Amino acid sequence: MWQRRAFLQAAGAGFAASLLPRQALALDASELVFASAVQTANGSYGAVLLGEAGELIASIALPDRGHDVTISRAAGRGVVFARQPGTFAVVFDPAGNAAPVTLTSSAGRHFFGHGVFSPDGRLLYATESDFEAARGVVGIYDATDGYRRMGEFPTHGTGPHEMLLMPDGVSLVVANGGIETHPDYGRAELNIETMDPSVVFIDRRDGTLLGQLRLAAGLHQLSIRHMAIDARSRVWFGCQYKGAPSESPQLVGHASMDGEIALIELPAETLVDLRNYVGSVAASTDGATIAISSPQGDLLVAIDAAAGRPRLVQTLRSGCGLAADGDGFVASSGLGEMIGLAGAKRTPQRYDFQFDNHLLRVG
């Protein structure tokens, strides 16, 4: 595996350029592989690849806390992004044949924890902040030239978070959370009273704005953060409410490139239990079910995408990461647990590291 001792002992240090035969075989043999940023028992940070049975295939060390992972089979590379307002991203080879490369954000920019490759793997797009101007941008990196930053285009909002590639392979959808941050103030939220969240569709080829959707003005403190795409190419999103804690607005909705945006009606008791916080959103392999999580409320919810109603509600302490498997979903927690959800046939497991917020299904 990727130098597990170094991974467990020192962030950013020690890397084995190739997998041991046993781990290489496990990577090749695993029909499903899952990736996540993690924190180890001694407080250092890293990322892991887990096989379909939950076995640890590989791990890399990170210089600080990671957030989300993206992987391109075409490029043969993955990227772990720093948690916002972080300034690093680590490019790694899932097969372990090349040492990782650490990218540093450009002057005046920081990462927001998410990114996506172009279909051919030649370009990497990352959500970033032009923090002096309080505007979101998409950084563009050339994966064929050492991940050289080629330029950027605006997200037409503040605080962009998750970004996905639409099924057409051309359009990017970006969740503008609407919250202004600045590295000088850590994770402090600087504009809660004037937030302006939105969902935007952008042509990745030239940055053309294809559409921008907002919820009703009275919901401007509903920060749109994470997304998934269903079988009808609708973009499901989960929100984090920054208004009065005594209020419980709807937190889940969907948007489309046709210009429609709407919140669904979750039951009042489910909303209360979510505690105004949706941490991750994932779609099942057939796009018929959407799963959401709330680590604040220790809650997982599976939603029928066609009906817009919950199929089931399940508890998982500090549960946040979600990814589809062949039968349902896999969920991970900040306490190191991994369980099955909504039909997934998986024995609960516990690890000696803590999962960060997101879980990626690699294949």
N, C-alpha and C positions, 0 to 999 in steps of 0.2 A: 504494500500500500504506500501511499505518499507519506513517507517518513512520519509515522504516527507519533513517535516519541517527541520529535521536534514540534509537531502540531500540538501536542498536549503540554509541552513545556515552555515554548517561546513563540509568540506571535511573530510572524515574518521571518523566522529563521529556519534553516534546514529543509531541504527538499530532495527527495529521491527522484531522479529523472525518469525512472521506469517503475512500473508496478511489479511486485513479486509475481511469479507465475500463477500462484493460487488466486490472487486478486485480479490479474488480467483475465484469467479464465472466468471468474465470476462476472466481470464486466461484460464479456462477450456472451455469456450464457444467460444473463438476466434479460428477460423480456421487458421488464419495467425497471427503470432506474430513477431514483429520486434524489434531488439535490437540495441542500439547505445551508444557510449560514448558521453557525452555532457558537455557543460560548462553553468553554471547557470548565471542568471542576476547579481548576486553579485560577480562573478568571481571564485566561487568554481567549483569543477569538480565532475562528477558522471557518471552513466550509467542508461539508462531507458529501460523498456519494453513497447511497444505500441501495442494495439490491432489492428485488421484489419480495424476498422473504425477510427483509429488514437487516441483512448482513452489511457490515461496514466494508465497502469496497475500496474507498480511497478518501484521503483528507488532505487539505492544504491549510497552512497558517495564514492569517490575515493580520495586518498591522493594527487594526482596531475593529470595532463592531461592524459586521456586514449586515445587509438587509435582504435583498433579493438576488436571484441568480438567473441568468439567461444562458442558453446553450444553443449553438448552431451545429447541426450535423454536417452541413455543407462546408462550414469553416473548420470543423474539427476542434472547436474551441468553446469554452464557456467563460463567462465573466461574472464575478461577484462584485456588486456595487456597495460602497460604504453607505451606512445609514445617514440620512440627511441630518445636519449639513456637512457631510463628510467630503473629503477631497481626494479619495483614492478609489480605484477600481482595479481588481486583480484578474488578469486574463490567464486561464489555465487550459491545459490539454487534458480532457477527460480520460484519455488512454494512457497518460503518464509518460509520453515520449518526449516531452519538452518541458523545460523549466517555466514556471509562471513569470509573467511580466506585470509589473505594477504601473498603472497609469495614474498620473496626477492631474487634477482638474486645472484648467487654464486660469490665469490670473483674473480675479473678479468673478469666478464661477465656483459653484459647489454642486455635487451630485445630489440627487433626490432618491437614490436607492433603487432605481429601476431603469431598464433599457431593453432593447430588442435588436436582433440582427435582421438584415435584409434577407429575402428568401434564398439568394445565392451565397450568403455568408460573407460577401465582400465588404459590407458596410455595417457598422454598429451605431445605433442611435441611443442616446442617453438623455433622460430628463435632467435638466440642470437649472440653476438659478443665476441670473445676472443680478446679484444681490444689491449692488449700489443703485440700480434702476428699479429694483423690486419687480422684475418681470421674469417670466419663465422662458427658457429656450430649450431646443433640442440640439445637443451637440452631435456632430457627425464625425465618425472615425473610420479611417481606411484600414480595414482588417488585413489587406494585402501589403501594407506598408508600415508594419510595426505599430498599428493603431494610431497613426498620426491623425491629429485633429484637423479635419478639412474645413470646418466652418460650423455654422449653426443657423437655425431659423426660429422665429418666435412661436411660443405656444398660445399667444394671445390671451394670456392670463398670468396669475401669480401662483407660485407654489405648485408647479406641476408634479404629479406623483407618478402613478403607474401609467405605462404606455404599452399598447398592444398593436400588433400588425393585423389589419382586417383580412378576411379571407380573400379579398381581391389581390393581395400581395403588394398593393400600391399605397393604400391609405393607412395612415397611423391614427389611432384614437388615443387622446391624452386626457387624463383627469386633472384638470386644474383645481387644486384644493382651495385656492383663493386666499391662502394665508401667507403673509409676508414674514420672512425670517432673515436673519443676518448672522454670519459667523461670529461677529463680535458679541452677540447676545445668546450664543448657544442655540437651544431649541425654543427660545422664547417666541411667542406668537405676537406680532407687533401691530396687527390691524383687525382685531376681532370685530370691532364695531362696523368696519367698512368692508368686510370680506366679500369676494365676488367669485364664487366657484362656478365652474362650467365644464362641459364635455366638448372637446373640439376634435374635428376630423381634419387631417392635414395630408396633403400629397407629399409623400416622402421624397419624391424626385426633385422637387423645387421649393418645397415649403409653402405651397399655395394653401390658403385656408379654404377648406371645402364646406365647413359648417361649424357653427358654435351654438350650443344649446345650454340654456340656464333653467333652473327651477324657478318657481314664483318668487317675486322679490322678498316676500316675507320669510323665505327660507334661505336667505343669503348667509346664514351662519351654519349651514349644513355643508360641511367640507367634503367634497367628492374625492375619494382616495384610490380605491381599488376596483378592478373590473374583470369581467370574463365575457366571452362571446357565446351565445347559444346557437341552436340549430337553425334559427331564422336570421342569423347574423345581427341580432340585437345585442347591444352592449349593456350588460348588467353591471350596476355599480353599487358600491356600499359607501356609506357616509359616516362621518364623525361629527356629532353636533357640538358646537362651541357656544351655544346660548345657555340660558339658565338651566342648572342641573335638575330643577323641579319639572321641566318640560320633557316630553317624550315624543318628538316628531317621528314620522316614518323615516326609515334609514336606508331602504333598498329600493332601487328603481331600475329602469332600462331606458336606453336611448337608441335611436337608429339614424342612419345616414339620410333617411327621408325627412328628418327634421322633427321627429316625435321624441318627447321625453316625458316620463311619468314615474311617479312613485307607486309601489304596490302597497296594499293594506295588510300589514302584519297584525296579528291579534295583539291587543293591548298588553296582555301578560308577557308575551314574547318581547315586545318593545321595552318593557320595564326591565326584563332580565338582560337585554343586550346592553343596557346602561349607556345608551347614546354613543355606542362605539362598534363599528364593524371593522375588523382587522384584516380579513382576507376574503376574496371572492374566487370561486372556481366553478367551471362547468364540467358536467359529466362527459364521457367520451362521445356520447350520442347527442350532446347538447340539450337534452330534455330536462335535466335537473341542474339547478344552481345551488351551490352550497356557500354559506357565509359563516363567519366565526366572530366571536367576541371574547378576547382574552380578559377583558374587564368584567364580563358577566359569566365567564366559564361556560359559554354556550356555543353550540353548533346547530345550524338550522339548514335543512335540505328543502328546497323550494321547487315545486312543479313549475317549470318555465312557461308552459302553455296556459295554465290556470292562474299563475301568480299567487299560489297559496302554499303554505308550508306542508311538506310531506311528513316530516318528522323533526323533532327537537331533541337534542342529546346534550348532556353535560360533559365537559372536559376541562379540568382545572387548567387555567392559563392557555387554553387551546387557541391556536391562531392559524398555523400553516395548513393549507388545504391543497390537495391535488387529486385528480381523477385516477382511478385504476380501472381494471376491466369490468368490475361489478358495481362500483360506487365511488367512494372517495377514501383517501387516507388523510388523517388529521394528525398534526404534531403539536406539541405543547412546549411552553417555556419551562416545564419541569422535566423535560426529557422523555416524554411519553409519545407513543405513536399508536393510533387505533384505527379501526375501520369504521366507516360511516355509510349509511344508506345502501346496505347490501354488500359492502366489501367484506370478503371472507378473510379476515386478518386477525391473528392472535395479538392482543395488546402486548407492546414491548416497552421496555424502559432502558434508556441509555445513560452513560456516565457524562453526557453533555446536555446542554439546554438548547433546544431549537429556537431560532429567531422567528420572525413573524411569518415567513413564507416558505412554501414547499413547492418545488418544481418537479413535474413529471418530465423526465428526459426522453423516454421512449417507451 
